Amino acid sequence: MELVLRAAGWWVSQFTKAFTEHTLGAAVITIAAIGIFIVLHKEYRPFGLLTSVGVVLLAWLVAITLLPLGMSSGAAAIATLDTTLPMASRFASYFYAIYDRHPLMVLVIVGVGTTMFFLRQSWPFRLAWWPVRAVCTLLAVAALVHVSAPIADLIEPPVAAAPAAATAAAPAVPKVPAKEAAAAAIKAGDLRYLSVTQCKEEVVGAGPELPKEAVKRLGQSCDDTLGSEGIARVYAQREYAAEYNKVISEAVPKTPEVNAAAKVEAK
């Protein structure tokens, strides 16, 4: 009894996974099952409606149940094609790209091709043998998908790829608060001050400071160069350095030698 319950639970999980994780695959199998039922009822068993329904329904349940296993195995098989059969890998990648852009179109073409394969009486006599029909159907479906893809791209252009997520910028200031960082530095004997890089406009080679109306800018301003994020980073660093240096100045002996200690640039 426990084995039966486990098997039932496994079947329910596989059946649910087929429709949640492989929706289009389940749709392909469903459409193919409908086509097979029509062909089976029209050509092979015109007077066995209930039997045809039962056979097709059973085959559909088995196919849907095995779909997740088949997709995982197929992905592993396709991954090995790149090394074993590179040409087949290129074809598979090409048609999968079309399927990824226009899944509904490919679904319809495959469904129609599958139905036509089983309509044996509609084929010419020389092509009615099933291996020949299979090859002709496969080639026809591939050619139709290849020809229809550019037309579908014109009607529904591919969605542009989303830009890659920007890498997280380094924080403007250390995560440790300035007072705690300064206290730790003092405890370790490091009494150096912090210096920050500033963007400022200055007149080079003109001697004394000139009035504003006598100066014109060359190039971009600091705001244009750094941007809003860069300006915010500079201000945050200045505030952090000011708080840090205030604690250091209170702990440093009032001697010129120590006050002239080397500064650490915070970037």
Buried (B, 14 or more C-beta within 10 A) or exposed (E): EEEEEEEEEEEEEBBEBBBEEBEEBBBBBBBBBBBBBBBBBEEEBEEEEEEBEEBBEEBBEEBBBBBBEBBEEEEEEBEEBEEEEEEEBEEBEBBEEBBEBBBEBBBBBBBBBBBBBBBBEEBEEEEEEEEEBEEBBEEBBBEBBEEBBEEBEEEEEEEEEEEEEEEEEEEBBEEEEBEEBBBEBBEEEEBBBBBBEEEEEEEEEEEEEEEEEEEEEEEEEBEEEBEEEBBEBBEBBBBBBEBBBEBBEEEBEEEEEEEEEEEBEBE
